[in-house]
Amino acid sequence: MGDPFLAFVDWDALPVRELYPGVLARLVATERLMLARVVVPAGSTVPAHSHPHEQAGWIAQGSARFTIDGVTRDLEVGDHYLIPGGVLHEVIPGADGLIAIDVFTPPREDFLALPIRD
């Protein structure tokens, strides 16, 4: 039937990559889609940036201030966001940090190429 790894994701079994200083992620990808569990501890940030990939996300734990295309919102557990490709965005976590589930299409090859942390 195929590799069950592609059907069921065990986050704890995936390697960790550091996307930005202090920002850690576990990634799984197919040819056209990538799923990321991103941990942004208090005191770290996802700096303002853009990329050609479409991005959708969901706040799984904690809170954060998101600025997307110049619009700022405070998001909490259960909130969602959509970021079109090429749009400037940044994330500043709340006092308890943030865990978000992000979906990218196509996959972020730059993230997948980052070294695996020990």
MOKA-V913286 format. One record per pair of residues at least 24 apart in sequence whose ideal C-beta (glycine too) atoms are under 10 Angstrom apart, sorted by the first residue. I is the first residue (numbers start at 1). J is the second residue. Records with the same first field share a line. If there is no record, write none. Layout:
I=J + J
This chain:
6=30
9=35 + 37
11=35 + 37 + 101
12=37
14=116
15=114 + 115 + 116 + 117 + 118
16=114 + 116 + 117 + 118
17=111 + 112 + 113 + 114 + 115 + 116 + 117
18=114 + 115 + 116 + 117
19=44 + 46 + 108 + 110 + 111 + 114
20=44 + 45 + 46 + 47 + 49 + 91
21=45 + 47
22=46 + 93 + 97
23=47 + 91 + 93 + 98
24=99 + 117
25=100 + 102 + 108 + 111 + 114
27=102 + 104 + 107 + 108 + 111 + 112 + 114
28=107 + 112
29=104 + 105 + 106 + 107 + 108 + 109 + 111 + 112
30=105 + 106 + 107
31=106 + 107
32=104 + 105 + 106 + 107
33=103 + 104 + 105 + 106 + 107
34=102 + 103 + 104 + 105 + 106 + 107 + 108 + 109 + 111 + 112
35=101 + 102 + 103 + 104 + 107
36=100 + 101 + 102 + 103 + 104 + 107 + 108 + 111 + 112
37=99 + 100 + 101 + 102
38=91 + 98 + 99 + 100 + 101 + 102 + 111
39=93 + 97 + 98 + 99 + 100
40=64 + 91 + 92 + 93 + 94 + 97 + 98 + 99 + 100
41=93 + 96 + 97 + 98 + 99
42=92 + 93 + 94 + 95 + 96 + 97 + 98
43=92 + 93 + 95 + 97
44=91 + 92 + 93 + 97 + 98
45=90 + 91 + 92 + 93
46=89 + 90 + 91 + 92 + 93 + 98 + 100
47=89 + 90 + 91 + 92
48=88 + 89 + 90 + 91
49=88 + 89 + 90 + 91
50=83 + 84 + 85 + 86 + 87 + 88 + 89
51=83 + 85 + 86 + 87 + 89 + 104 + 108 + 110 + 111
52=84 + 85 + 86 + 106 + 108
53=83 + 84 + 85 + 86 + 102 + 103 + 104 + 105 + 106 + 107 + 108 + 109 + 110 + 111
54=82 + 83 + 84 + 85 + 86 + 87 + 103 + 104 + 105 + 106
55=81 + 82 + 83 + 84 + 85 + 87 + 89 + 102 + 103 + 104 + 105 + 108
56=80 + 81 + 82 + 83 + 101 + 102 + 103 + 104 + 105
57=81 + 82 + 83 + 91 + 100 + 101 + 102 + 103 + 104
58=99 + 100 + 101 + 102 + 103
59=94 + 98 + 99 + 100 + 101
60=98 + 99 + 100 + 101
61=96 + 97 + 98 + 99 + 100 + 101
62=93 + 94 + 95 + 96 + 97 + 98 + 99 + 100
63=92 + 93 + 94 + 95 + 96 + 97 + 98
64=90 + 91 + 92 + 93 + 94 + 96 + 97 + 98 + 99 + 100
65=90 + 91 + 92 + 93 + 94 + 98
66=90 + 91 + 92 + 98 + 100
67=91 + 92
75=100
